[in-house]
């Protein structure tokens, strides 16, 4: 099938040295959707274009001028147009947005910004995470009948290690819409955090509902790898699943680290080296250096592991994770 990647202006700036071919090749997609959104007084100006990955040519572009409460309808219009362009001979069935409330949608977008910012850090910053939690809470109040803000509130609380605080919102989300893949994935994370049975079934249901949910695929694969049952399937069983999660989310350092960790612990040295080479190409950060050091440690190259961990510490001398790993 045809795969498409969305590229925001911030990602474009970060990858400004890469042309459309390099980006589409790296992501494994045929086309890119690039756009920007600017708020001008009480109006929104949304510019979007569909770019052919192999040539860099714009296949379609449009500028939308809308009111601040029309963002959801514009998103739906863009999805319908892009889908029709890349799959002209396919009968397309569009899913409805998880929330139709403009305020709840905007609150969730801002909350997710803070949550993603926090998840990218090596050291957890509770203040940033609490901002996300507060915004998700406000989103549940703006649209109490939507399962998505409740699920994301539970997910953020789980990341804060507030397992008790996650219980009510995740079961509220399940009551409202158990057929959202994201809700089922968060339910699995809650069961796993509580040490309760049912997490594998929730992850499986999340994947069934959305085979492109990389988080659910990663969680399911990691969980089965840790279980006794996975080893009866043969040593290579989790490998393709970790690879699939990476294919769905190729710019995630965590996905590369998970694949390398699996290969290293199961003794596939050549595959670990291949993962390291990919990380070196795609990432340039202290966290990436520390991951590379960890992967070299797994395959017994301790001198190289120490060198990479020192590079991480040089970039972030106050990061205790780097200090601890270097000491180890």
N, C-alpha and C positions, 0 to 999 in steps of 0.2 A: 504494500500500500504506500501511499504518499504521506510523508511525515513533514510537519511544519514546526518551526521554532519561532517563538516570539522573542524579539530583541528590543529591550527598552533603550532609551537614549543613554542611561547610565552604563549599561553593559557595552553599548557601542563605543562609549568614551574609553572604557577600560580596555577594550580590544581594538582600539583604533588602528593598530598596525596590521590587523588581520582583515583581508578582503572578504567579500561574500563567499567566495569559493572555499577559503580556509575555514570560515566559521561554519558553513553548512556541512563541510566535510567532517570537521571536528565534532559536530553535534549529530551527524548521521541523518541529516534532513535534506529534503529536496528544495524547500523554499524557506524564506525568512519573512516574518512580519515585523516591520519596524515602525514605531510610532512615538508620538510625544503628546503630552497633554498640558495645556497652560490655562490657568484661571485668570480671566481678565474682568475684574469687577464681579458682576453677577452672571457672567457667561463663561462657558468652557469652549476652548478651541482645541479640537482633537485632529491631529494629522496622522495618517496611517498609509503605509504602502506595502504591497506584496512584492518581494524581490526573489527572482529566480537565482537559486544558489550557484548554479554552474556558470552563469554569465554575469551576475550582478545587476542585471537589467530589471527595472521596475515593471512588473506585469500589470499593476493597478495601483492607483493612489486616489485618496479622497481626503477632503477637509470637512470636518463637521463643526458647526457652530450650534451649541445647545445650552440650555439652562443647567444650573448646577444639579438639579434633581433628575436629569435625563441621562446620566452617565450609564446606567444599566441598560437602557434601551439602545444607546449607541453601541455598547459592547455587543449586544445581541445582533445588531445590524451588521457589524463588522464580521462577526463569526459567520453569519449566514452568507455574506458576500464572498469571503475568502473560501469557505467550503464549496460554494457553487463554482468558483474559478478553478480550484485544484481538482475537483471531482465533478466535472460537468455532466457526466452520464450516470451519476448516482442519485438515487432518491434519498434525500437527506432528512433525517428526523432530528430536530433540535430539542435538547433538554431545556427545561425551564431553569432560570437562575435559582440558587438555593434561597435567596432572599430577594424580594421585590421592593424592599424599603431602602430608599436612597441613603438615609442617615445611617442605618445599620451597615450598609455596604461600605460607606466611606470610613466608618469607625473600624470595621474589620480590616480594610486595606492599611490603615495607619497602624493598627495593632500588629498586623503581620509584618510590617516594616520593622517594628521594634523587636518582635520575636525572632525574625530572621537575623537581624543585627546581633542579637544575643547568642543565637545558635552558632554564629560564625566565630565567636570568641573562644579562645582556649580556656579562659577563666570566666566563670559565670558572674555576671553583674546583676545582682538581684534587683537593683533600682530600675534598670532598663526592662527587665522581665516583668516587674510589677506594673510598669506603664502599660505594657501589652495587656496584662490581665485586667487592669482597670478599663481599658478601651473595649476589650471583649465583653466585660460585664455591662458596659453601657450599650453595646450592640445587642445584647440579649434583652435589655430593657426597651430598645427602640423597636425590635421585632421579636417579641417573645415566642412567636409561633414558628420561627425558623430554627431548624436543628443545627445549622452550621455554626452560628456564634456560640451556642452552648457547647458544641463539640470542641471548638477551638479554645474556649475558656478552660475546659477540662484538660486539653493537651498542654496548654501553657502552665497550668497548675501542676501537672505531672512533671514537667521539666523543672519546676521550682522545687520538686520533691514534696509537694503538698498533696499527698495521696488522698487524705481524708477530704480535702477541699475539692478534689476532682470528681468525687463520687456523685454528688447531686447533679452537677451539670452534664456528665456523660449519660446518666440514666434519663435525664430530661431530654437530651438529644435523641436517645433511643426511642423514647415515647413518641416524639414528634415525627421522626423519619429514620427508621432502621435500615432503609434501603439506600442511604448515602454511603459510598465507599469510605469517605473520610471519617464518618461516625463509627463505622465498624472497626477501622484501624485504631482509632483512639480507644474504643472499648477493649481491643486486644491489649493495648499498652497499659490500660488500667488493670486488667486481670493479671498481666505479667507483674506489674508493680506490687500488687497485693499478694502475689503468689497463689492466685486462685486458678482453677482449671477453666478452660474456655477460651484462652487467648489464641491458640492455634486456629480454632474454629472461626473466631472473629476475623483473624487475618485472612483466612481462606475466603470468607464471605466478602471481605473488602476487595480482594483480587478478582473474585467472580463478578462483582458489581462494576469494577473498573480495572481491567488488566493493565492499564498504564499507570496505576498508582505505585510509584517507585518506593514510597515509604512503607506501604503495606507489604510489597514484595520483599524488601530488605528485612523487615521485622519477621516475616514468616520464615525466610531463609535462615536468618540468624537463630531463630528459636528452634527450628528443626535440626540445625547443625549441632546445637547444644544437647539435643535430646538423644536418648539411646536409640530410638527408632531410626534416626537418620543414618546411623552407621550400618544398619542392616541393608541399606540401599547401595552401599559401596562408597568408597572414599570420594569419588568424583561427583556425587549426587548434588551437593550444594553449589558447586562451581558454576554450572550454567545459570542458576538462579541469581547468584551474586552478579554474574556478567549481565544478565537481563536488567537487573536494577540499575547497574551502571549505564547501560545503553539508554535507559529511560531518563537518566539524570547525569549526563556525561560531564558536567561542570561542577560536580559535587566532590570535594576532597574526601568527604566521609565515605562515599561509595567506593572510591579508589582504595582508601585505607581498608575498608571491609574486605574487598576482594583480595588485596595483598595479604591481609591478616589470615584469611582462610588458606591461601596457597602456602604461606610461610609455616603455619602450624601443621599443615598436612604434608609438608615436605616437598612442595613443587618449587624448587629454587629458580628454575628458568622463568617460570610464570611470574614469580615475585620480581625478578629483575625487569621484566617487561612492564609490570605495573609501575615500578619506580621510574622507568624511563618516561612513561606517560605523565606521571606527576611532575617530573622536571620540566616537561614541555608546557604543561597547562598552568602550573601554579608557581608563584614566586612569593612565598610568605614564610614567616617563622613557623607557623603551624605545619606547613607543607614540609619544611626541613625536618621538623621533629618526627613527622610521619615517616619520612624517608629513613631517618635514623633508626626508627623502630623496626622497619621492614628489613633493613640490613642486619639488625640485631637478630631477627628471627631466623635468618639464614646463616648466622654464625660469623658474619664479617664485622666483628666488634670495633676494630680500628676505624673502619669507614662509618659505622654507626655513631661513634664518638665524635668524629669530625663533623657530621651533619648536625648533630645535636648542639655542638659548639656554635655552628652557624645560626641555629635557632636562638640560642642564648644571646649571641652578639646582637641580634635584631631586637630581642625583648629581654633585656637583662634583669627585669623585675618580675618576670613570669616564673612563678614557683614550679609550674609543670615542667619547664625546661630544666630547671635546676635539679629537680627530683629525678628526672629521666637521666640526666648526665651523671648524677651521683650513682644511680643504679648501674 
